[in-house]
Amino acid sequence: MNMPTKYTVAIHGTGKRGKVHAETFRKDARFEVVAICGRDRERLDAAALLAGDPEKYQDPAEMLRETKPDVFCFCTPPSVRLLLIRLDPRHRGTSALSWWATRELRKLPAKRCGFQIRNSEA
């Protein structure tokens, strides 16, 4: 399997943490931020500048459909994270989820998650 030399990244969330992630991904040569998403237009514009001015979205489902990123980074309150994980079917049951997300999702019954998490500690 050929691994890309540069991973494409889509970010959802434009608050303090989202801005830190946007700038960090932009500064790392292994990644290219191709899209960023947020509800507040001013914060979205500010985060997009930190990310290298990628495409901007206000709908995360549309962003994922159109950009098909290698990495989906979401910097959101815990109450919406499971919904965001469900948006990207390529990441269901794979190690692409962060350690935290994998750990937290293992606590939920598989029926509630809509998918299963492999037993692998990262």
Secondary structure, DSSP 8 states (H G I E B T S, - for coil): ----SSEEEEEE--SHHHHHHHHHHHH-TTEEEEEEE-S-HHHHHHHHHHTTS-EEES-HHHHHHHH--SEEEE---HHHHHHHHHH-GGGTTSTTS-HHHHHHHHTS-HHHHTS---S---
